Amino acid sequence: MVPALTAFFLWQGFPESQVVHMALATSLSVILFNSLMSVATHSKHHAVLGSLLWHLTPAVIIGSAFASWLALQITGQTVALIFLLLMLLIAVQMVVDYKPKLKNQRPLTAALLWPAGLIIGLFSALIAIGGGSLTVPFLTWHRISIQKAIGTAAALGFFIALSATLTYLLLAKHAGEESYIYWPATGIIVAAALLSTHMGALMTHRLPTERLRIGFALLIALLAIRMYLSL
C-alpha cells in the first residue's frame, strides 16, 4: 500500500514532502480495519495465541507510537530510504527462509517477548506494515506453528495500527496540520478488502506457501525500489 499510495498522492499533486508520511499513516489506518477481519477468521481456527499477546501487545503499542512520532521528525525521502532497506531485508529473509537452529532457542518468556514486541512495533509502524513480516519469523523460530504464528501476528497488527493511527491523528492535531490520513483512500481500500482479507486468511490454512512467499518477496522489493526512485 505504501508505494501505491505514494504514487497516487504524487499524481494528485500533494506536496512531495508530505506524500510518504501520508502514505504511511493511511496504510496504517487501513491495517487497523483489515486486521479485525483477518483476526475473526484466524480465531475460528483457534490460531490466535492470547498468552503471547498478553506480553507482546503493550510492547508493540509503545514501539509503534514512538515510530510514528519518529517518522514525522525526518524527511519523506529519508523515510522512503528506510522503507526500501527494510523491505529488501524482509524480502531476502522471505526468499532464504532462514531459521536459527532449534538447539539455540530460548523459551518465550516476558523477558524475551517485551523487547521483541518493542522492535516489532517500532519497525512495523515505521514502514507501515501489520507486523506479520517480523512477527511470523520470530514466532516460528520459537517452534510456534506457521498457522498460529500468522493468526497471532494478525491480532498484533491491530494494536500496531491502532497505536500508530492514534499517534498520527494526535500529532497532526497538536501541530495544527491537516490529517496525515487520507480517509477517502482508507474507505475505498477497506471496502475492497472486505472480501480479499477473508479469502487471504482462509488461504493461509489451505495453500502451500512456498511460491506465494517468493512471489510476495519479489513484489515488495520491486515496489519499494520504485517508490524510492519516484521521489
N, C-alpha and C positions, 0 to 999 in steps of 0.2 A: 504493500500500500504506500509506503513512504516514497519510493521512486515515482510511482504513478501519480500520486497527489502532488509531488513537487513539480512534475512536468505539467500537470493540469493548472496549478496555481501560476506558473510562469506563463502559460498560454493565456490565462485570464488577465494577465497584466498586474498581478500583485507585486509589491516591491521585492526585488531579489533578495534583500537582506532578511525578509520575513518568511519566505516560502518554505524553507526547510523546517523552521520552528512550527509553522502552521501544519505542515505535513506530519510531523511527529505528534503534535497534540491531537490532530484529527484522527490519525491512525489509532492512537490510544483510546480515544472515545469510542471508536468502532469496536475495538477489542473488548471494551467494557461490556457491550451488549452481546457480542458474539460468544464470549466466553460463557455467559449464562446459558445460552442454548447448547453449547458443547458439553458443559458440566451436567446438564439434565440428562443427556444421552449416556454419558460415561457413568453416571450414578446408577442408571438402570442395570449396568453391567458390573456394579459393585467395584468400580475401578478407581474410586477416589479415596485416598488413604487419609482419613481425618487425623490420625495420630501424628503424621508428618506435618500436616497443615498447621497444627497447633503451634509448632515451633517456627515453621517457615514463614507463616503469614505476617506476624509482626515485623520480622526482619525485612521482608520484601517491601512492606509498606514504607519503612524508613528509607531503604535504599532507593526506591523509585521516586519518592518525594525529593530526596536530595539530587537525584539525577535530573529531574525536571527543572529544578532551580538552576543546576549547573549548566544545562543546555542553553538557557537563556542568557548566561553570562558570557558566552563565546559566540563567534560569528557563525552564520549559517554554513559557510564553506568549510570551516573547521569541524562543525558537526557532521557535515557530509563526508569529510575525510575519515573521521572516527567511525561513522556508519560503514563506509567502504571497507576499512581494515577489519572491523569486527565481523562483517558479513563474509569476507573472504576466509577468515579463520573458521567461522561456523561452517562454511561450505566445504573446506578442507576436512574438518572433523567429520562431516556427514559422509564424504566420499571414502575417507580412510577407515571410518568407523572404529577408531582406536578405543580400546578398553584396558584399563590397568589390570594387572594380574590379580586374581581373586585373593591370593595369599597376602596381598598388601592392603586389603580392605580394612577400614575401620568401621565399627558399628555406628549406626546413625543415632548419635546422642545429641542432646541440646547443644553441647559444646561444638559440634560439627555443623548442625543444621542452621544455627543462627548466623555464623559467618557466611555459610553458603547462601542463605537467604538474602543477606545484605548484598553480596556480589551479584546474585541473580536479579534482584530488584534494581540495582544500580545500572547494570549494563542493558537490561531489558528495556527499562524506561528511556535510557539514553538513546537507543536506536529504535524505540517503539515496536518491540515485539512482545508477544504474550508470555515469553519466558520458556516456552517449550524447547527451544533450541539449546537452552542451557540446563533447564531442569531435568529433561528426559535423560541426557547423557549422565548427569550427576546421579540420578536415582538408579539407572540401570547398572552403573558401575558398582553400586552397592546392593546388587542382587535383587532389585525390585523388578518384577516382570514389565515388559515393554508396555503392555496394555494399562497396567496400574500406574506406571510412570507417566504415560500420556494423559490419563484421566486426572491424576493429581496435578500435573503441570497445567492443565486447562483450568482447574479450580484456582490455582495460584495466579494464573494470568488475570483472573477477575480482580484480585486485590492489587496486583501491579498496576493495572489500568485504572482502577478506582483511585488509588493514591495519586498517580501521575495526572489524571484528568482534573481532579480537585485542585492539585497544586498549580497547574496551568491556569485554571479559572481564577484562583485566588491571586496569583501573581499578576495576571492581566488587570484584575480589578484594582489591586494595590497601585499599579503603575499608571492607572487611568487609560489603559490601552483597550482597543477592540479585542474581543476574544480571540485567542490563538486557535480556537477550534472553529472550523468552518462547518457549522451544523447542517447545512443542506447536503454536503457530501456525506456526512455521518449518516443522515437519514436514508439516503439513497443506497449506500453500501450495506447498511444493516438490513434494509428491506430485501435487497438482492440476496443477502446471505441467509435469510430465513430458511431457505431450502438447502443451500450448499453446505452450511455449517453442520446441520443434522446429518447430511449424507457423508460428510468427511469423517465425523465421529463414528458412524456405523462402519465405514470402510476400514477404519483403524482395527476393528475387531474381525475383519473378514479377508482382507487382502494381504498378500506378501508385500513387504515394504522396500525390498532392495532397489528395484527400478525407480520407485517413487522417490526414494531417498536421494539417489544420484541425480535424477532429473530435477528435483527441487533445489539441490545444491548448485547445479549449473545455472538454474534460473535466477536465484537470488544473487549469485556472483555477477552475472551479466547485468541485472537491473541496478545493482549498486554501482558498478562501473559507469553505466550510462547516466545515472543520476549525478555522480560526481563531475563527469565531463560536461554536463549541461550547465553547470554553474560558473 
